[in-house]
Amino acid sequence: MGIHYDYKSTRSAKLMEKQAKREKKLAERKAKRLAKEGPKKDQDKSKILDASKPITLDFLTNPDKE
């Protein structure tokens, strides 16, 4: 009978531990995914041309210049 008493009294604590473990795992996965994808998104944004600026000969001959 002691097992059932112990189960009910610790049930909420075990559920909270499981939830914390689940959230920790999801946070780690998200951080890993963002670390892997981070630089690729920054490079794509820098290559987009501004429509308000005209394309000059200097830009065509030296695209590395900002």
C-alpha positions as CSV (number, residue, x, y, z in Angstrom):
1,M,0.0,0.0,0.0
2,G,2.9,2.3,0.5
3,I,3.7,2.3,-3.3
4,H,0.3,3.8,-4.2
5,Y,0.6,6.5,-1.5
6,D,4.1,7.4,-2.8
7,Y,2.9,7.4,-6.5
8,K,0.1,9.9,-5.8
9,S,2.2,12.2,-3.7
10,T,5.1,12.4,-6.2
11,R,3.0,12.4,-9.4
12,S,3.0,16.1,-9.9
13,A,6.7,16.4,-9.3
14,K,7.4,13.7,-11.8
15,L,5.2,15.4,-14.4
16,M,7.0,18.7,-13.9
17,E,10.4,17.0,-14.3
18,K,9.3,15.4,-17.5
19,Q,8.0,18.7,-18.8
20,A,11.3,20.4,-17.9
21,K,13.3,17.7,-19.6
22,R,11.1,17.9,-22.7
23,E,11.5,21.7,-22.9
24,K,15.3,21.5,-22.4
25,K,15.6,19.0,-25.2
26,L,13.5,21.2,-27.5
27,A,15.6,24.2,-26.7
28,E,18.8,22.4,-27.4
29,R,17.4,21.2,-30.8
30,K,16.3,24.7,-31.7
31,A,19.7,26.2,-30.7
32,K,21.5,23.6,-32.8
33,R,19.2,24.2,-35.8
34,L,19.7,28.0,-35.5
35,A,23.5,27.6,-35.2
36,K,23.5,25.5,-38.3
37,E,21.3,27.8,-40.4
38,G,22.4,31.2,-39.1
39,P,25.2,32.2,-41.5
40,K,23.4,31.1,-44.6
41,K,20.5,33.5,-44.0
42,D,22.9,36.4,-43.4
43,Q,24.7,35.8,-46.7
44,D,21.5,35.7,-48.7
45,K,20.3,39.0,-47.3
46,S,23.5,40.8,-48.3
47,K,23.3,39.7,-51.9
48,I,19.9,41.3,-52.6
49,L,20.2,44.4,-54.7
50,D,18.5,47.6,-53.7
51,A,16.0,48.6,-56.3
52,S,16.3,52.4,-55.5
53,K,20.0,52.5,-56.4
54,P,21.1,52.4,-60.0
55,I,23.5,49.7,-61.2
56,T,26.8,51.4,-62.1
57,L,29.9,50.2,-64.0
58,D,31.8,50.3,-60.7
59,F,29.3,47.8,-59.2
60,L,29.5,45.5,-62.2
61,T,33.3,45.4,-62.3
62,N,33.8,45.2,-58.5
63,P,30.9,43.4,-56.8
64,D,32.8,42.9,-53.6
65,K,32.8,46.6,-52.9
66,E,30.0,47.7,-50.5
